[in-house]
Amino acid sequence: MIPRGGAARRLCSAAGDLLGAMEQPSAWDRFYACRERAGATGHFEWFFGYEVVAGLLLPLLQGPRAARVLDVGCGTSALGLGLYQDCPHPVHVCCLDAAPTALAALQRLLRAAPLPRHPGSRIHLCLGDATDLAGGGFAPASLRLVLDKGTCDALLRCPAGPSRAGQLVAECLWALQPSGQLLQFSDEDPDARVPFLEWAGAAGVSVRELGIPGGIPYYIYTVEKPARD
Ligand SMILES: C[S@@+](CC[C@H](N)C(=O)[O-])C[C@H]1O[C@@H](n2cnc3c(N)ncnc32)[C@H](O)[C@@H]1O
């Protein structure tokens, strides 16, 4: 798992602390706070930025009714904000994270951002636990798209390992509409990720490799909801 950008490389001890504590919001809070103290005010992107996947995501949001989208473990990424700004169709984006410092920084970036392309588009920043969407007030079968860039990867590295990450996947599938999709962006090899996603409850998984400058293979996992959910 590789943080991107020069600011990430300067990221002091908080980045090192994260390695054994990626499931702990307090460790992420320290990471984002440390980044701010180092003078970084822009988006921080795990793996890659919004522009890499914008062309794949925007066509999924077509339609007369506002598509509801959730970015789980958004951090300060531009993923949700970019979709909100650029989508030519109405979109309701929720950016959810358990680290208050990340959401405060994202709120500042949102205030400075231009108005969305579609006047019916909305964005909300939500403090909450992505492994308990029901407890956070989300409704079942309510979302067209759930995006996960690096969050499942982070939970997979925690001591509880697959069980906590499996909880995340199960909650995302529960919140999806029947034809909705969970998209995970990851550097984990399909040989490991596909069996994990099937174990976690996916009805189907397809994989696409993203060609990224720098030569690191990244993957998009498209995860389908089982019919019974
Ligand atoms: C690897 S970072 C990815 C951040 C962002 N998606 C990106 O692409 O830059 C993982 C993020 O997940 C958040 N996170 C970890 N556990 C969480 C949980 N249980 N609920 C919500 N967010 C969580 C962390 O605060 C962190 O911002």
The ligand as an SDF file (V2000), in Angstrom:
LIG
                    3D

 27 29  0  0  0  0  0  0  0  0999 V2000
   -5.7940    3.9150    3.1270 C   0  0  0  0  0  0  0  0  0  0  0  0
   -6.7070    5.2930    3.6580 S   0  0  0  0  0  0  0  0  0  0  0  0
   -7.5580    5.6920    2.1590 C   0  0  0  0  0  0  0  0  0  0  0  0
   -8.0940    7.0940    2.1730 C   0  0  0  0  0  0  0  0  0  0  0  0
   -8.7610    7.5280    0.8580 C   0  0  0  0  0  0  0  0  0  0  0  0
   -9.7870    6.6040    0.4530 N   0  0  0  0  0  0  0  0  0  0  0  0
   -7.7470    7.7300   -0.2480 C   0  0  0  0  0  0  0  0  0  0  0  0
   -7.9130    7.1330   -1.3110 O   0  0  0  0  0  0  0  0  0  0  0  0
   -6.8180    8.5130   -0.0710 O   0  0  0  0  0  0  0  0  0  0  0  0
   -7.9650    4.5110    4.6390 C   0  0  0  0  0  0  0  0  0  0  0  0
   -8.9940    5.4650    5.2110 C   0  0  0  0  0  0  0  0  0  0  0  0
   -9.9970    4.6830    5.8650 O   0  0  0  0  0  0  0  0  0  0  0  0
  -10.3940    5.3300    7.0530 C   0  0  0  0  0  0  0  0  0  0  0  0
  -10.9430    4.3040    7.9210 N   0  0  0  0  0  0  0  0  0  0  0  0
  -10.2940    3.2920    8.5330 C   0  0  0  0  0  0  0  0  0  0  0  0
  -11.1540    2.5300    9.2130 N   0  0  0  0  0  0  0  0  0  0  0  0
  -12.3830    3.0680    9.0220 C   0  0  0  0  0  0  0  0  0  0  0  0
  -13.7000    2.7250    9.4420 C   0  0  0  0  0  0  0  0  0  0  0  0
  -13.9330    1.6560   10.2120 N   0  0  0  0  0  0  0  0  0  0  0  0
  -14.7270    3.4970    9.0520 N   0  0  0  0  0  0  0  0  0  0  0  0
  -14.5230    4.5850    8.2660 C   0  0  0  0  0  0  0  0  0  0  0  0
  -13.3050    4.9630    7.8370 N   0  0  0  0  0  0  0  0  0  0  0  0
  -12.2530    4.2020    8.1920 C   0  0  0  0  0  0  0  0  0  0  0  0
   -9.1290    5.9960    7.5590 C   0  0  0  0  0  0  0  0  0  0  0  0
   -9.4160    7.0670    8.4450 O   0  0  0  0  0  0  0  0  0  0  0  0
   -8.4810    6.4410    6.2420 C   0  0  0  0  0  0  0  0  0  0  0  0
   -8.8650    7.7510    5.9020 O   0  0  0  0  0  0  0  0  0  0  0  0
  1  2  1  0
  2  3  1  0
  2 10  1  0
  3  4  1  0
  4  5  1  0
  5  6  1  0
  5  7  1  0
  7  8  2  0
  7  9  1  0
 10 11  1  0
 11 12  1  0
 11 26  1  0
 12 13  1  0
 13 14  1  0
 13 24  1  0
 14 15  1  0
 14 23  1  0
 15 16  2  0
 16 17  1  0
 17 18  1  0
 17 23  2  0
 18 19  1  0
 18 20  2  0
 20 21  1  0
 21 22  2  0
 22 23  1  0
 24 25  1  0
 24 26  1  0
 26 27  1  0
M  CHG  2   2   1   9  -1
M  END
$$$$
